[in-house]
Amino acid sequence: MRLRYQSRACEEFHEAVVGYQEVNPQAARKFVSEVERGLRRVQQFPEICRRWLGDYRIMRPPSFPYGWFYRVEPDEVVIYAVLHLHRDPAVIAARLHER
């Protein structure tokens, strides 16, 4: 299944990678690797991740506190947000309602 990022989600992912890169380049590489592995699984099995807030699902890389919030559309998986999970859940919900 095709995978597509909303532009803001793409920016959020980039900001997270840059943040790790500035502190620890090895951690940044591990972060990207875990994300890529997780998203490949989502492409193969779009409904594998648990639901969060209605019909959004959340993919979490195992070693990092970020979530990829996505919805399964008829022909694609659309990523709406990439957010740090230590945020207030109300802030996360508000971000998802911005779309």
C-alpha positions in Angstrom: 0.0 0.0 0.0 1.2 3.5 -0.8 2.5 5.7 2.1 2.0 9.5 2.0 3.0 12.2 4.5 1.0 15.3 5.0 3.5 18.2 4.7 3.4 19.2 8.4 4.1 15.5 9.4 7.0 15.4 7.1 8.4 18.6 8.7 7.9 17.1 12.2 9.8 13.9 11.2 12.6 16.0 9.8 12.8 18.1 13.0 13.0 15.0 15.1 15.8 13.6 13.0 17.7 16.8 13.2 17.2 17.0 16.9 18.8 13.5 17.4 21.5 14.3 14.8 22.6 17.3 16.8 23.0 15.3 20.0 24.0 11.8 18.8 24.3 10.9 15.1 24.3 7.2 16.0 20.9 7.6 17.7 19.6 9.5 14.7 20.6 6.6 12.4 18.9 4.1 14.7 15.8 6.4 14.9 15.5 6.5 11.1 16.1 2.8 10.8 13.4 1.9 13.3 10.9 4.3 11.7 11.6 2.8 8.2 11.1 -0.7 9.6 7.9 0.2 11.3 6.5 2.0 8.3 7.3 -0.9 6.0 5.2 -3.1 8.4 2.4 -0.5 8.2 2.5 -0.6 4.4 2.1 -4.4 4.5 -0.4 -4.5 7.3 -2.1 -1.1 7.5 -4.3 -2.0 10.5 -1.5 -3.6 12.6 -1.2 -0.6 14.9 -3.6 0.2 17.6 -6.3 2.9 17.1 -5.9 6.2 18.8 -8.6 8.9 18.7 -11.2 7.6 16.4 -9.9 6.2 13.1 -6.3 7.4 13.6 -3.7 4.7 14.3 -0.3 5.1 15.9 3.0 3.5 14.9 5.7 3.8 17.5 9.4 3.0 16.9 10.4 0.7 19.8 13.3 2.7 21.2 12.0 6.3 20.8 9.2 8.4 22.3 7.6 9.4 19.0 4.4 8.4 17.3 3.4 8.4 13.7 -0.4 9.1 13.6 -2.0 7.8 10.4 -5.2 6.9 8.8 -5.9 4.1 6.4 -7.5 5.4 3.3 -8.8 3.3 0.4 -5.6 3.2 -1.6 -3.0 4.6 0.8 -1.8 5.2 4.3 -1.7 8.9 5.1 0.5 10.1 8.0 -1.0 13.2 9.5 1.4 13.9 12.4 4.7 12.8 13.9 4.7 13.8 17.5 6.7 13.3 20.7 4.6 11.1 23.0 5.5 12.9 26.2 3.2 15.7 25.2 -0.2 16.2 26.9 -2.7 13.9 25.1 -5.0 16.9 24.6 -2.2 18.7 22.7 -1.8 15.6 20.4 -5.6 15.4 19.9 -5.7 19.1 19.0 -2.9 18.7 16.5 -4.7 15.9 14.8 -7.9 17.9 14.6 -6.0 20.7 12.7 -5.9 18.8 9.5 
